[in-house]
Amino acid sequence: MSGSLVCVGTGMTLGAHISPIATSYIAQADVVFSLMSTGITERWLDEMHDDVRSLQCYYQEGKNRNITYNEMVEAILTEVRAGKSVVAAFYGHPGVFACVSHRAIKQAKQEELPAHMEAGISAEDCLYADLVIDPGKTGCINYEASQFMFYKRNIDPAAHLILWQVGLAGDKSLAKFSTGKAYRQVLVDLLLETYPSDHQVILYQAKILPIDTVRAEQIALADLVAAEIFMHTTLVIPPSEKMQPNQDILDKLAAIDKSEFQSKHRPTLRLVL
């Protein structure tokens, strides 16, 4: 019999966010691989299955993360190829900032092995709840911080801008666990092309344990360089401007509305013999 792979998410907050279907897959698996955010969450997962194998051992300071991720994928697929029912459990959502799951599923499908992903509660989901932000109100743009720096990306100052993994901003080596103030200054200078230096931004960190406190620290954009930043810190930049009406489009839509109204209310002529 061929093996199978399911990538599941355990959510952000320990024990509180895991879905019933993710729990079921873990319980029924032959082997569970884990990539959790802390040692505590890994030990919690250990209690759910008697064969949980951590993928954290593949990380190493100075080692290119692409090599690390490929080694993780190979470890997972070796068990799938051996005919086992394999679950890979990731904290948060298994498809959000978790390239190992995408690479593993892609490779499994290329080898015609069953593989799919089950959704989980991500840091973005927590962010909207913790900061009371409705992304549908003014819009919301998400970028990985380094990608935002390396490429010419659009900024809409009337929408929320969320930059993920800001602690690694500017790292092209894929071998660091953090970057320093000089890298962060480049990011700030880029943002200052759009936002005023005193614009209030938010340093956000979701809860990992139920007893943790959400970090929602407001600082001026110019103070970001000297701020305390971790790998899991997210930068949230609220709108600095109001949305500007697109009058040309509004006029076209008004003309359509008027035309449809007149069509519906056009009097009907009757021929009287």
N, C-alpha and C positions, 0 to 999 in steps of 0.2 A: 504494500500500500504506500502511496506517495504521502509525504508529509504536507503540512500546511503552516501558514504564517498569518497571525493576526496582530496588528499593532494597535495597542490600546492606550488611552490616556488615564492617568489617575487623578487628574485635576491638580489644582495648586495647593489647596489646604489639606493637610494630612487627614485622610479618613472621611472628610466631609464632602468631597467632590466626586469621588469615584462612582461611576454609574453601575446599575445592576448587571448590564450586559458585559461590561469590562470585568466585573467581579466573577461572573460566570465563566468567561473565557479563561481567566487565570486559574480558576479552580479545576477546570477540565483539561488543562494543558499538560503535556508530558514534561516540557521544559519552559521556564520563564526567564527571559533576559530582562534586566532592569537598567534604566538610566534615570536615576532619581536626583533630586537637587541637593539632598543632604544625607548624611549617614543615618539619621533618625528615620527618614522616609524609606530608606533601603531596608532597615531592620523591620519596619512595619510591614513591608511587602514580604519579607522572609517568613512572617507568621501566616501568610495566606497560602503558601505552597512549600513543599519540601525540597524542591529543586529550583531555586532562584539564583541566577548567575549575574553578578554585577558587571556592567560594561565600563565602569569607572576606571578599571585597571589599565585601560588602553590610553588614557590621557597621560601626558608627560610634558612638563615645561620645556619649551624649545622644540618640541616635536610638531611637525606640520599636522594640523587637524584633519586635513584631507586623508592623510595616511591613517590617522586614528579612526576616522569614520569608516574607511574601507575595511579596516581590520574588524571593526564591530559588525559590519555587514557580513563579512565572511564567517565570523563566529556564529551568527544567527543562522545563516543559510546552510552551514555544515550540518546542523541538527535537522533542518527541514529536509535536506537531501537524504538524510538517514531515515526518513519516513516518520519523523516525530511531529506531533502537534505542538507547535511552538507559538508562544506569546511573547512579544516584545513590549514591555510596559515603560512608558515615558511619563514624566511628570508633566502636568498641564495637558495640552492637546498634542497627540502624537504626530500631527502634521504641521505644527506651527513652530518654526525655528527648531526643527528636529529633522535634519536632512537624512539621518540614518534610516528612519522609517521609510522615507520616500525611495532611497537607494535600494533598501532591502526588498521592498515590494516590487519595484521595477525589475530588479534582477530575478526575483522569484518568478514573475510573470514571463520573463524572457526564457526561463527554463521550464515553463509550463507547469509551475507549481502553484497551487491555490494560495492567494494572498489578498488581504484587504485590511482596511483601517476602520476603527471605530472612534468616533469623535469624543473629545474630552473637554473639560472646562479649562480654557487657556488664561494666561495672564491678561490678555486683552479683555476677556469677559469680566474678570475681576476688576480691571481698571475702570470700566464703564460703571460698575456698581459702586466701587469704593469712592470714586471721584464724582459720582452722580453726573455723568456725561451721557447725553443722548447723541450718538453719532449721526442720527437723522435730522438733528436740528439745524446745524450749520455745515455738516459734513466733517469727515475725518480722514486724514491722509497718514498712512503708516509706511515708514521706511526703516530698514536696518541702517544704523548710524554710519557705518563705514561705506556702505553702498551709496548712501546719500551724499557722502563726501567725494567719492571716486567718480561719480557720474553727474551729469547735469540734470537734476530732477526739479520738477516744478514745485513751487510753494504757493499756496493760496492763504494769505494772511487772514482771510475771513473764515477759515476752517481750522479745526484742531490739527496740529502736526504732532505725531507721535514718533519718536526715534528710539528704536530698540537697541539693546546691547551697547549703550553709550559708553560703558566702561572699556570697551574695545575699540572705540572710535579711532579710525585712521590706521588700523593694523592691516598691513598687506602681507605679512609673513605667515599668517594663520598659525603662529607658533607661540603667541603671547597669551597670558591670562588677563592682562590689563595694559592700558597705555597711559602715559603720563600727561602732565599739564600742557606740554608743548603741543601734543596732538590735539588736546581738547581746545586749545586756543585757536587752532585752525578751524575747528568746527564752529566755535563761537564767532569768529570773524565772518565765516560764511553766513551764519544766521543773522548777523548784524546788518547784512545787506538788505534784509527784509524787515527785521524787527528792531524797535528801539532798545537801547542798552538796558533801560530800567524796566523793560517788559517782564512781568511776573510769569515764571515758568514753574513747573512742578517736577520734583524728583519723586518717582513712584516705585514702590516695592510692595508686591502682594504678600499676604500672610502665607507662611508655609505651615506653621502650627496654629491650632485654634487659639492658643494663648498669646500669639504674636500680635504686634500692633502694626497696622498698615502705615507705611511711610508715604506721606503726601506733603512733602516739604516744599514750601514756596520760597523761591529766591529770585533775584533779578538775573536776567540773562547774562549780564556781564560777570556775575559772581559764579557762574558755572565752572569756570576754570579751576577755582580753588575749592570747589565743593567736594564732599566725600562721596565717591562714586564706586559702586561695586559691579561685578559682572551682570547681576540681575537687576541693576537700576535702569529704569526707563525714564526718558525725558519727555514730558508732555508740555507742549506749547499751545496755550489757548489762543483763540483768535485775537488779533490786534486791531482789526478793522471790521466794519460792518459789511455785510453782503451788498453789492451794488446791483441794482436792477438792470437786466438786459432789455432795454426799451424796445429795440428792434424786434426781438422775439415776442415780447408782450403785445406789441402792436399787431403782429401777424396772428397771434392767437385770438386777440380781441376781434379781429376781422372775421376769423372763422366762426367764433361764437355768434357774431352778429348775423352772418350769412345763414347759419343753421337755425337761429331763432326766427329769422324772416321766412325761411322755407317752411318751418313748422306752422307758422301763423299766417301763411298766405291764404287769403279768402278763396273759397271754391266757387266758381261760376256755374250756375245751372241754366241749361237751355230750356226755356218755357215755350211749349208749342200751343 
